[in-house]
Amino acid sequence: MNKDIISGKWTQLKGQAQAKWGKLSDDVFDVAEGNSEYLAGKLQEQYGWERDRAEREVHDFEKSLH
């Protein structure tokens, strides 16, 4: 799923992302609006993950949406 599709369907996908990464606040998801780089940065910050892990988590989430 490309970034345009994720951004376009973000409202629908936000609930799935919130369920997966419960430590992130609603505000983070509202600001992210499907921006995978921003989301990875917030995952890294909140969960203490390395950048590679955070990016992989977001990528895996995107793949699971197919």
N, CA, C and O atoms as a Tripos MOL2 file, in Angstrom:
@<TRIPOS>MOLECULE
protein
  264   263    66     0     0
PROTEIN
NO_CHARGES

@<TRIPOS>ATOM
      1 N           0.8570   -1.1740    0.0000 N.3       1 MET1
      2 CA          0.0000    0.0000    0.0000 C.3       1 MET1
      3 C           0.8950    1.2270    0.0000 C.2       1 MET1
      4 O           1.7830    1.3530    0.8440 O.2       1 MET1
      5 N           0.6670    2.1270   -0.9380 N.am      2 ASN2
      6 CA          1.5520    3.2820   -1.0090 C.3       2 ASN2
      7 C           1.1220    4.3800   -0.0420 C.2       2 ASN2
      8 O           0.0550    4.3150    0.5680 O.2       2 ASN2
      9 N           1.9850    5.3920    0.0790 N.am      3 LYS3
     10 CA          1.7480    6.4440    1.0620 C.3       3 LYS3
     11 C           0.4740    7.2310    0.7840 C.2       3 LYS3
     12 O          -0.2040    7.6510    1.7220 O.2       3 LYS3
     13 N           0.1320    7.4410   -0.5030 N.am      4 ASP4
     14 CA         -1.0810    8.1740   -0.8350 C.3       4 ASP4
     15 C          -2.3200    7.4370   -0.3490 C.2       4 ASP4
     16 O          -3.2560    8.0540    0.1590 O.2       4 ASP4
     17 N          -2.3250    6.1260   -0.5030 N.am      5 ILE5
     18 CA         -3.4610    5.3280   -0.0530 C.3       5 ILE5
     19 C          -3.5670    5.3690    1.4640 C.2       5 ILE5
     20 O          -4.6580    5.5150    2.0150 O.2       5 ILE5
     21 N          -2.4270    5.2390    2.1360 N.am      6 ILE6
     22 CA         -2.4370    5.2790    3.6010 C.3       6 ILE6
     23 C          -2.9320    6.6350    4.0880 C.2       6 ILE6
     24 O          -3.7530    6.7060    5.0030 O.2       6 ILE6
     25 N          -2.4380    7.7070    3.4830 N.am      7 SER7
     26 CA         -2.8900    9.0400    3.8860 C.3       7 SER7
     27 C          -4.3820    9.2040    3.6360 C.2       7 SER7
     28 O          -5.0850    9.7820    4.4640 O.2       7 SER7
     29 N          -4.8690    8.7090    2.5190 N.am      8 GLY8
     30 CA         -6.2750    8.8340    2.1810 C.3       8 GLY8
     31 C          -7.1900    8.0400    3.0850 C.2       8 GLY8
     32 O          -8.3200    8.4550    3.3400 O.2       8 GLY8
     33 N          -6.7280    6.9210    3.5690 N.am      9 LYS9
     34 CA         -7.5510    6.0590    4.4190 C.3       9 LYS9
     35 C          -7.1300    6.1360    5.8890 C.2       9 LYS9
     36 O          -7.4920    5.2730    6.6890 O.2       9 LYS9
     37 N          -6.3780    7.1540    6.2330 N.am     10 TRP10
     38 CA         -5.8000    7.2240    7.5680 C.3      10 TRP10
     39 C          -6.8530    7.1640    8.6640 C.2      10 TRP10
     40 O          -6.6390    6.5140    9.6870 O.2      10 TRP10
     41 N          -7.9710    7.8220    8.4720 N.am     11 THR11
     42 CA         -9.0130    7.8240    9.4980 C.3      11 THR11
     43 C          -9.4650    6.3990    9.7990 C.2      11 THR11
     44 O          -9.6770    6.0440   10.9580 O.2      11 THR11
     45 N          -9.6110    5.5930    8.7680 N.am     12 GLN12
     46 CA        -10.0240    4.2030    8.9530 C.3      12 GLN12
     47 C          -8.9090    3.3670    9.5690 C.2      12 GLN12
     48 O          -9.1660    2.5080   10.4120 O.2      12 GLN12
     49 N          -7.6810    3.6170    9.1510 N.am     13 LEU13
     50 CA         -6.5490    2.8080    9.6010 C.3      13 LEU13
     51 C          -6.0470    3.1990   10.9830 C.2      13 LEU13
     52 O          -5.3710    2.4190   11.6530 O.2      13 LEU13
     53 N          -6.3840    4.4070   11.3990 N.am     14 LYS14
     54 CA         -5.9030    4.9220   12.6810 C.3      14 LYS14
     55 C          -6.2600    3.9970   13.8410 C.2      14 LYS14
     56 O          -5.4410    3.7900   14.7360 O.2      14 LYS14
     57 N          -7.4540    3.4470   13.8390 N.am     15 GLY15
     58 CA         -7.8810    2.5460   14.9090 C.3      15 GLY15
     59 C          -7.0200    1.3000   14.9790 C.2      15 GLY15
     60 O          -6.6880    0.8330   16.0690 O.2      15 GLY15
     61 N          -6.6570    0.7580   13.8290 N.am     16 GLN16
     62 CA         -5.7850   -0.4230   13.8040 C.3      16 GLN16
     63 C          -4.3960   -0.0750   14.3310 C.2      16 GLN16
     64 O          -3.7900   -0.8540   15.0670 O.2      16 GLN16
     65 N          -3.8990    1.0910   13.9510 N.am     17 ALA17
     66 CA         -2.5770    1.5200   14.4160 C.3      17 ALA17
     67 C          -2.6010    1.7620   15.9260 C.2      17 ALA17
     68 O          -1.6520    1.4160   16.6280 O.2      17 ALA17
     69 N          -3.6830    2.3550   16.4200 N.am     18 GLN18
     70 CA         -3.7990    2.5990   17.8560 C.3      18 GLN18
     71 C          -3.8380    1.2910   18.6380 C.2      18 GLN18
     72 O          -3.2680    1.1940   19.7240 O.2      18 GLN18
     73 N          -4.5060    0.2950   18.0890 N.am     19 ALA19
     74 CA         -4.5670   -1.0060   18.7600 C.3      19 ALA19
     75 C          -3.1890   -1.6560   18.8040 C.2      19 ALA19
     76 O          -2.8390   -2.3120   19.7850 O.2      19 ALA19
     77 N          -2.4190   -1.4750   17.7580 N.am     20 LYS20
     78 CA         -1.0910   -2.0890   17.6810 C.3      20 LYS20
     79 C          -0.0830   -1.3730   18.5930 C.2      20 LYS20
     80 O           0.7100   -2.0180   19.2780 O.2      20 LYS20
     81 N          -0.1240   -0.0560   18.5930 N.am     21 TRP21
     82 CA          0.8440    0.7380   19.3620 C.3      21 TRP21
     83 C           0.1140    1.5920   20.3850 C.2      21 TRP21
     84 O           0.0290    2.8110   20.2410 O.2      21 TRP21
     85 N          -0.4040    0.9550   21.4040 N.am     22 GLY22
     86 CA         -1.2290    1.6080   22.4100 C.3      22 GLY22
     87 C          -0.5510    2.6850   23.2260 C.2      22 GLY22
     88 O          -1.2340    3.5150   23.8250 O.2      22 GLY22
     89 N           0.7690    2.6980   23.2680 N.am     23 LYS23
     90 CA          1.4680    3.7260   24.0420 C.3      23 LYS23
     91 C           1.4170    5.0970   23.3740 C.2      23 LYS23
     92 O           1.6570    6.1150   24.0220 O.2      23 LYS23
     93 N           1.1060    5.1250   22.0840 N.am     24 LEU24
     94 CA          1.0470    6.3970   21.3730 C.3      24 LEU24
     95 C          -0.3150    7.0500   21.5890 C.2      24 LEU24
     96 O          -1.3490    6.3810   21.5720 O.2      24 LEU24
     97 N          -0.2980    8.3440   21.7890 N.am     25 SER25
     98 CA         -1.5330    9.0820   22.0720 C.3      25 SER25
     99 C          -2.3270    9.3540   20.7880 C.2      25 SER25
    100 O          -1.8150    9.2380   19.6750 O.2      25 SER25
    101 N          -3.5820    9.7140   20.9880 N.am     26 ASP26
    102 CA         -4.4290   10.1050   19.8520 C.3      26 ASP26
    103 C          -3.8050   11.2640   19.0880 C.2      26 ASP26
    104 O          -3.8810   11.3170   17.8610 O.2      26 ASP26
    105 N          -3.1930   12.1880   19.8110 N.am     27 ASP27
    106 CA         -2.5760   13.3470   19.1720 C.3      27 ASP27
    107 C          -1.4850   12.9290   18.1870 C.2      27 ASP27
    108 O          -1.3610   13.5150   17.1110 O.2      27 ASP27
    109 N          -0.7020   11.9300   18.5470 N.am     28 VAL28
    110 CA          0.3550   11.4500   17.6540 C.3      28 VAL28
    111 C          -0.2590   10.9450   16.3560 C.2      28 VAL28
    112 O           0.2260   11.2620   15.2710 O.2      28 VAL28
    113 N          -1.3150   10.1690   16.4650 N.am     29 PHE29
    114 CA         -1.9620    9.6380   15.2640 C.3      29 PHE29
    115 C          -2.6300   10.7400   14.4550 C.2      29 PHE29
    116 O          -2.6440   10.6800   13.2250 O.2      29 PHE29
    117 N          -3.1850   11.7450   15.1280 N.am     30 ASP30
    118 CA         -3.7980   12.8630   14.4130 C.3      30 ASP30
    119 C          -2.7570   13.6410   13.6210 C.2      30 ASP30
    120 O          -3.0080   14.0320   12.4810 O.2      30 ASP30
    121 N          -1.6000   13.8660   14.2130 N.am     31 VAL31
    122 CA         -0.5330   14.6000   13.5350 C.3      31 VAL31
    123 C           0.0960   13.7430   12.4320 C.2      31 VAL31
    124 O           0.4500   14.2600   11.3720 O.2      31 VAL31
    125 N           0.2330   12.4530   12.6730 N.am     32 ALA32
    126 CA          0.8830   11.5580   11.7030 C.3      32 ALA32
    127 C           0.1450   11.5440   10.3730 C.2      32 ALA32
    128 O           0.7780   11.6190    9.3190 O.2      32 ALA32
    129 N          -1.1750   11.4510   10.3990 N.am     33 GLU33
    130 CA         -2.0010   11.4150    9.1960 C.3      33 GLU33
    131 C          -1.4040   10.5310    8.1020 C.2      33 GLU33
    132 O          -1.4250   10.8960    6.9270 O.2      33 GLU33
    133 N          -0.8780    9.3800    8.4860 N.am     34 GLY34
    134 CA         -0.3360    8.4340    7.5150 C.3      34 GLY34
    135 C           1.1210    8.6390    7.1750 C.2      34 GLY34
    136 O           1.6570    7.9050    6.3450 O.2      34 GLY34
    137 N           1.7850    9.6100    7.7830 N.am     35 ASN35
    138 CA          3.1950    9.8730    7.5160 C.3      35 ASN35
    139 C           4.0290    8.8150    8.2370 C.2      35 ASN35
    140 O           4.1740    8.8570    9.4580 O.2      35 ASN35
    141 N           4.5710    7.8750    7.4790 N.am     36 SER36
    142 CA          5.2780    6.7430    8.0770 C.3      36 SER36
    143 C           6.5690    7.1610    8.7740 C.2      36 SER36
    144 O           6.9490    6.5590    9.7790 O.2      36 SER36
    145 N           7.2440    8.1760    8.2570 N.am     37 GLU37
    146 CA          8.4870    8.6290    8.8900 C.3      37 GLU37
    147 C           8.2060    9.2410   10.2570 C.2      37 GLU37
    148 O           8.9210    8.9760   11.2230 O.2      37 GLU37
    149 N           7.1660   10.0560   10.3320 N.am     38 TYR38
    150 CA          6.7860   10.6660   11.6040 C.3      38 TYR38
    151 C           6.3800    9.5880   12.6090 C.2      38 TYR38
    152 O           6.7750    9.6220   13.7740 O.2      38 TYR38
    153 N           5.5870    8.6370   12.1360 N.am     39 LEU39
    154 CA          5.1200    7.5580   13.0030 C.3      39 LEU39
    155 C           6.2880    6.7250   13.5220 C.2      39 LEU39
    156 O           6.3260    6.3690   14.7000 O.2      39 LEU39
    157 N           7.2400    6.4140   12.6460 N.am     40 ALA40
    158 CA          8.4210    5.6510   13.0640 C.3      40 ALA40
    159 C           9.2090    6.4300   14.1130 C.2      40 ALA40
    160 O           9.7030    5.8470   15.0780 O.2      40 ALA40
    161 N           9.3270    7.7340   13.9300 N.am     41 GLY41
    162 CA         10.0310    8.5590   14.9070 C.3      41 GLY41
    163 C           9.3620    8.5440   16.2660 C.2      41 GLY41
    164 O          10.0330    8.4800   17.2960 O.2      41 GLY41
    165 N           8.0380    8.6040   16.2680 N.am     42 LYS42
    166 CA          7.3040    8.5670   17.5310 C.3      42 LYS42
    167 C           7.3920    7.1910   18.1900 C.2      42 LYS42
    168 O           7.4600    7.0960   19.4150 O.2      42 LYS42
    169 N           7.3910    6.1280   17.3910 N.am     43 LEU43
    170 CA          7.5660    4.7850   17.9480 C.3      43 LEU43
    171 C           8.9420    4.6560   18.5850 C.2      43 LEU43
    172 O           9.0910    4.1040   19.6750 O.2      43 LEU43
    173 N           9.9280    5.1710   17.8920 N.am     44 GLN44
    174 CA         11.2990    5.1360   18.4170 C.3      44 GLN44
    175 C          11.3750    5.8800   19.7490 C.2      44 GLN44
    176 O          11.9820    5.4000   20.7060 O.2      44 GLN44
    177 N          10.7620    7.0340   19.7960 N.am     45 GLU45
    178 CA         10.7760    7.8630   21.0000 C.3      45 GLU45
    179 C          10.0240    7.2030   22.1590 C.2      45 GLU45
    180 O          10.5420    7.1340   23.2730 O.2      45 GLU45
    181 N           8.8130    6.7210   21.9040 N.am     46 GLN46
    182 CA          7.9500    6.1990   22.9630 C.3      46 GLN46
    183 C           8.3680    4.8110   23.4420 C.2      46 GLN46
    184 O           8.3080    4.5230   24.6370 O.2      46 GLN46
    185 N           8.7920    3.9490   22.5150 N.am     47 TYR47
    186 CA          9.1250    2.5740   22.8760 C.3      47 TYR47
    187 C          10.6170    2.3550   23.1030 C.2      47 TYR47
    188 O          11.0220    1.2930   23.5770 O.2      47 TYR47
    189 N          11.4350    3.3500   22.7700 N.am     48 GLY48
    190 CA         12.8750    3.2200   22.9690 C.3      48 GLY48
    191 C          13.5330    2.2910   21.9630 C.2      48 GLY48
    192 O          14.5980    1.7340   22.2320 O.2      48 GLY48
    193 N          12.9020    2.1200   20.8010 N.am     49 TRP49
    194 CA         13.4450    1.2390   19.7740 C.3      49 TRP49
    195 C          14.5020    1.9500   18.9500 C.2      49 TRP49
    196 O          14.5200    3.1780   18.8610 O.2      49 TRP49
    197 N          15.3860    1.1570   18.3460 N.am     50 GLU50
    198 CA         16.3260    1.6910   17.3670 C.3      50 GLU50
    199 C          15.5290    2.1400   16.1470 C.2      50 GLU50
    200 O          14.4150    1.6690   15.9200 O.2      50 GLU50
    201 N          16.0970    3.0440   15.3690 N.am     51 ARG51
    202 CA         15.4190    3.5710   14.1790 C.3      51 ARG51
    203 C          15.0070    2.4430   13.2280 C.2      51 ARG51
    204 O          13.8910    2.4420   12.7070 O.2      51 ARG51
    205 N          15.9120    1.4840   13.0050 N.am     52 ASP52
    206 CA         15.6150    0.3670   12.1030 C.3      52 ASP52
    207 C          14.3940   -0.4170   12.5600 C.2      52 ASP52
    208 O          13.5520   -0.7920   11.7440 O.2      52 ASP52
    209 N          14.2970   -0.6620   13.8460 N.am     53 ARG53
    210 CA         13.1580   -1.4300   14.3730 C.3      53 ARG53
    211 C          11.8600   -0.6590   14.1840 C.2      53 ARG53
    212 O          10.8540   -1.2250   13.7580 O.2      53 ARG53
    213 N          11.8820    0.6250   14.4970 N.am     54 ALA54
    214 CA         10.6800    1.4450   14.3500 C.3      54 ALA54
    215 C          10.2270    1.4900   12.8910 C.2      54 ALA54
    216 O           9.0350    1.3670   12.6100 O.2      54 ALA54
    217 N          11.1570    1.6630   11.9740 N.am     55 GLU55
    218 CA         10.8130    1.6920   10.5530 C.3      55 GLU55
    219 C          10.2770    0.3390   10.0940 C.2      55 GLU55
    220 O           9.3450    0.2760    9.2920 O.2      55 GLU55
    221 N          10.8640   -0.7340   10.6010 N.am     56 ARG56
    222 CA         10.4180   -2.0870   10.2490 C.3      56 ARG56
    223 C           8.9990   -2.3300   10.7680 C.2      56 ARG56
    224 O           8.1830   -2.9320   10.0710 O.2      56 ARG56
    225 N           8.6990   -1.8680   11.9790 N.am     57 GLU57
    226 CA          7.3570   -2.0090   12.5480 C.3      57 GLU57
    227 C           6.3180   -1.3070   11.6660 C.2      57 GLU57
    228 O           5.2580   -1.8640   11.3790 O.2      57 GLU57
    229 N           6.6330   -0.0840   11.2440 N.am     58 VAL58
    230 CA          5.7040    0.6680   10.3920 C.3      58 VAL58
    231 C           5.5630   -0.0280    9.0390 C.2      58 VAL58
    232 O           4.4550   -0.1540    8.5170 O.2      58 VAL58
    233 N           6.6720   -0.4740    8.4780 N.am     59 HIS59
    234 CA          6.6410   -1.1690    7.1890 C.3      59 HIS59
    235 C           5.8030   -2.4480    7.2870 C.2      59 HIS59
    236 O           4.9970   -2.7350    6.4030 O.2      59 HIS59
    237 N           5.9970   -3.2060    8.3550 N.am     60 ASP60
    238 CA          5.2290   -4.4340    8.5460 C.3      60 ASP60
    239 C           3.7350   -4.1390    8.6980 C.2      60 ASP60
    240 O           2.8900   -4.8830    8.2000 O.2      60 ASP60
    241 N           3.4230   -3.0390    9.3960 N.am     61 PHE61
    242 CA          2.0310   -2.6200    9.5460 C.3      61 PHE61
    243 C           1.4350   -2.3000    8.1810 C.2      61 PHE61
    244 O           0.3220   -2.7210    7.8660 O.2      61 PHE61
    245 N           2.1840   -1.5530    7.3750 N.am     62 GLU62
    246 CA          1.7250   -1.2080    6.0260 C.3      62 GLU62
    247 C           1.4780   -2.4530    5.2010 C.2      62 GLU62
    248 O           0.4820   -2.5340    4.4830 O.2      62 GLU62
    249 N           2.3720   -3.4240    5.2930 N.am     63 LYS63
    250 CA          2.2160   -4.6780    4.5400 C.3      63 LYS63
    251 C           0.9920   -5.4640    5.0050 C.2      63 LYS63
    252 O           0.3430   -6.1370    4.2040 O.2      63 LYS63
    253 N           0.6800   -5.3820    6.2870 N.am     64 SER64
    254 CA         -0.4540   -6.1360    6.8150 C.3      64 SER64
    255 C          -1.7940   -5.5760    6.3330 C.2      64 SER64
    256 O          -2.8260   -6.2290    6.4870 O.2      64 SER64
    257 N          -1.7860   -4.3950    5.7610 N.am     65 LEU65
    258 CA         -3.0150   -3.7620    5.3060 C.3      65 LEU65
    259 C          -3.4580   -4.2400    3.9300 C.2      65 LEU65
    260 O          -4.5600   -3.9140    3.4890 O.2      65 LEU65
    261 N          -2.6270   -4.9980    3.2550 N.am     66 HIS66
    262 CA         -2.9660   -5.4700    1.9030 C.3      66 HIS66
    263 C          -4.0510   -6.4970    1.9240 C.2      66 HIS66
    264 O          -4.4520   -6.9940    0.8720 O.2      66 HIS66
@<TRIPOS>BOND
     1     1     2 1
     2     2     3 1
     3     3     4 2
     4     3     5 am
     5     5     6 1
     6     6     7 1
     7     7     8 2
     8     7     9 am
     9     9    10 1
    10    10    11 1
    11    11    12 2
    12    11    13 am
    13    13    14 1
    14    14    15 1
    15    15    16 2
    16    15    17 am
    17    17    18 1
    18    18    19 1
    19    19    20 2
    20    19    21 am
    21    21    22 1
    22    22    23 1
    23    23    24 2
    24    23    25 am
    25    25    26 1
    26    26    27 1
    27    27    28 2
    28    27    29 am
    29    29    30 1
    30    30    31 1
    31    31    32 2
    32    31    33 am
    33    33    34 1
    34    34    35 1
    35    35    36 2
    36    35    37 am
    37    37    38 1
    38    38    39 1
    39    39    40 2
    40    39    41 am
    41    41    42 1
    42    42    43 1
    43    43    44 2
    44    43    45 am
    45    45    46 1
    46    46    47 1
    47    47    48 2
    48    47    49 am
    49    49    50 1
    50    50    51 1
    51    51    52 2
    52    51    53 am
    53    53    54 1
    54    54    55 1
    55    55    56 2
    56    55    57 am
    57    57    58 1
    58    58    59 1
    59    59    60 2
    60    59    61 am
    61    61    62 1
    62    62    63 1
    63    63    64 2
    64    63    65 am
    65    65    66 1
    66    66    67 1
    67    67    68 2
    68    67    69 am
    69    69    70 1
    70    70    71 1
    71    71    72 2
    72    71    73 am
    73    73    74 1
    74    74    75 1
    75    75    76 2
    76    75    77 am
    77    77    78 1
    78    78    79 1
    79    79    80 2
    80    79    81 am
    81    81    82 1
    82    82    83 1
    83    83    84 2
    84    83    85 am
    85    85    86 1
    86    86    87 1
    87    87    88 2
    88    87    89 am
    89    89    90 1
    90    90    91 1
    91    91    92 2
    92    91    93 am
    93    93    94 1
    94    94    95 1
    95    95    96 2
    96    95    97 am
    97    97    98 1
    98    98    99 1
    99    99   100 2
   100    99   101 am
   101   101   102 1
   102   102   103 1
   103   103   104 2
   104   103   105 am
   105   105   106 1
   106   106   107 1
   107   107   108 2
   108   107   109 am
   109   109   110 1
   110   110   111 1
   111   111   112 2
   112   111   113 am
   113   113   114 1
   114   114   115 1
   115   115   116 2
   116   115   117 am
   117   117   118 1
   118   118   119 1
   119   119   120 2
   120   119   121 am
   121   121   122 1
   122   122   123 1
   123   123   124 2
   124   123   125 am
   125   125   126 1
   126   126   127 1
   127   127   128 2
   128   127   129 am
   129   129   130 1
   130   130   131 1
   131   131   132 2
   132   131   133 am
   133   133   134 1
   134   134   135 1
   135   135   136 2
   136   135   137 am
   137   137   138 1
   138   138   139 1
   139   139   140 2
   140   139   141 am
   141   141   142 1
   142   142   143 1
   143   143   144 2
   144   143   145 am
   145   145   146 1
   146   146   147 1
   147   147   148 2
   148   147   149 am
   149   149   150 1
   150   150   151 1
   151   151   152 2
   152   151   153 am
   153   153   154 1
   154   154   155 1
   155   155   156 2
   156   155   157 am
   157   157   158 1
   158   158   159 1
   159   159   160 2
   160   159   161 am
   161   161   162 1
   162   162   163 1
   163   163   164 2
   164   163   165 am
   165   165   166 1
   166   166   167 1
   167   167   168 2
   168   167   169 am
   169   169   170 1
   170   170   171 1
   171   171   172 2
   172   171   173 am
   173   173   174 1
   174   174   175 1
   175   175   176 2
   176   175   177 am
   177   177   178 1
   178   178   179 1
   179   179   180 2
   180   179   181 am
   181   181   182 1
   182   182   183 1
   183   183   184 2
   184   183   185 am
   185   185   186 1
   186   186   187 1
   187   187   188 2
   188   187   189 am
   189   189   190 1
   190   190   191 1
   191   191   192 2
   192   191   193 am
   193   193   194 1
   194   194   195 1
   195   195   196 2
   196   195   197 am
   197   197   198 1
   198   198   199 1
   199   199   200 2
   200   199   201 am
   201   201   202 1
   202   202   203 1
   203   203   204 2
   204   203   205 am
   205   205   206 1
   206   206   207 1
   207   207   208 2
   208   207   209 am
   209   209   210 1
   210   210   211 1
   211   211   212 2
   212   211   213 am
   213   213   214 1
   214   214   215 1
   215   215   216 2
   216   215   217 am
   217   217   218 1
   218   218   219 1
   219   219   220 2
   220   219   221 am
   221   221   222 1
   222   222   223 1
   223   223   224 2
   224   223   225 am
   225   225   226 1
   226   226   227 1
   227   227   228 2
   228   227   229 am
   229   229   230 1
   230   230   231 1
   231   231   232 2
   232   231   233 am
   233   233   234 1
   234   234   235 1
   235   235   236 2
   236   235   237 am
   237   237   238 1
   238   238   239 1
   239   239   240 2
   240   239   241 am
   241   241   242 1
   242   242   243 1
   243   243   244 2
   244   243   245 am
   245   245   246 1
   246   246   247 1
   247   247   248 2
   248   247   249 am
   249   249   250 1
   250   250   251 1
   251   251   252 2
   252   251   253 am
   253   253   254 1
   254   254   255 1
   255   255   256 2
   256   255   257 am
   257   257   258 1
   258   258   259 1
   259   259   260 2
   260   259   261 am
   261   261   262 1
   262   262   263 1
   263   263   264 2
@<TRIPOS>SUBSTRUCTURE
     1 MET1         2 RESIDUE 1 A MET
     2 ASN2         6 RESIDUE 1 A ASN
     3 LYS3        10 RESIDUE 1 A LYS
     4 ASP4        14 RESIDUE 1 A ASP
     5 ILE5        18 RESIDUE 1 A ILE
     6 ILE6        22 RESIDUE 1 A ILE
     7 SER7        26 RESIDUE 1 A SER
     8 GLY8        30 RESIDUE 1 A GLY
     9 LYS9        34 RESIDUE 1 A LYS
    10 TRP10       38 RESIDUE 1 A TRP
    11 THR11       42 RESIDUE 1 A THR
    12 GLN12       46 RESIDUE 1 A GLN
    13 LEU13       50 RESIDUE 1 A LEU
    14 LYS14       54 RESIDUE 1 A LYS
    15 GLY15       58 RESIDUE 1 A GLY
    16 GLN16       62 RESIDUE 1 A GLN
    17 ALA17       66 RESIDUE 1 A ALA
    18 GLN18       70 RESIDUE 1 A GLN
    19 ALA19       74 RESIDUE 1 A ALA
    20 LYS20       78 RESIDUE 1 A LYS
    21 TRP21       82 RESIDUE 1 A TRP
    22 GLY22       86 RESIDUE 1 A GLY
    23 LYS23       90 RESIDUE 1 A LYS
    24 LEU24       94 RESIDUE 1 A LEU
    25 SER25       98 RESIDUE 1 A SER
    26 ASP26      102 RESIDUE 1 A ASP
    27 ASP27      106 RESIDUE 1 A ASP
    28 VAL28      110 RESIDUE 1 A VAL
    29 PHE29      114 RESIDUE 1 A PHE
    30 ASP30      118 RESIDUE 1 A ASP
    31 VAL31      122 RESIDUE 1 A VAL
    32 ALA32      126 RESIDUE 1 A ALA
    33 GLU33      130 RESIDUE 1 A GLU
    34 GLY34      134 RESIDUE 1 A GLY
    35 ASN35      138 RESIDUE 1 A ASN
    36 SER36      142 RESIDUE 1 A SER
    37 GLU37      146 RESIDUE 1 A GLU
    38 TYR38      150 RESIDUE 1 A TYR
    39 LEU39      154 RESIDUE 1 A LEU
    40 ALA40      158 RESIDUE 1 A ALA
    41 GLY41      162 RESIDUE 1 A GLY
    42 LYS42      166 RESIDUE 1 A LYS
    43 LEU43      170 RESIDUE 1 A LEU
    44 GLN44      174 RESIDUE 1 A GLN
    45 GLU45      178 RESIDUE 1 A GLU
    46 GLN46      182 RESIDUE 1 A GLN
    47 TYR47      186 RESIDUE 1 A TYR
    48 GLY48      190 RESIDUE 1 A GLY
    49 TRP49      194 RESIDUE 1 A TRP
    50 GLU50      198 RESIDUE 1 A GLU
    51 ARG51      202 RESIDUE 1 A ARG
    52 ASP52      206 RESIDUE 1 A ASP
    53 ARG53      210 RESIDUE 1 A ARG
    54 ALA54      214 RESIDUE 1 A ALA
    55 GLU55      218 RESIDUE 1 A GLU
    56 ARG56      222 RESIDUE 1 A ARG
    57 GLU57      226 RESIDUE 1 A GLU
    58 VAL58      230 RESIDUE 1 A VAL
    59 HIS59      234 RESIDUE 1 A HIS
    60 ASP60      238 RESIDUE 1 A ASP
    61 PHE61      242 RESIDUE 1 A PHE
    62 GLU62      246 RESIDUE 1 A GLU
    63 LYS63      250 RESIDUE 1 A LYS
    64 SER64      254 RESIDUE 1 A SER
    65 LEU65      258 RESIDUE 1 A LEU
    66 HIS66      262 RESIDUE 1 A HIS
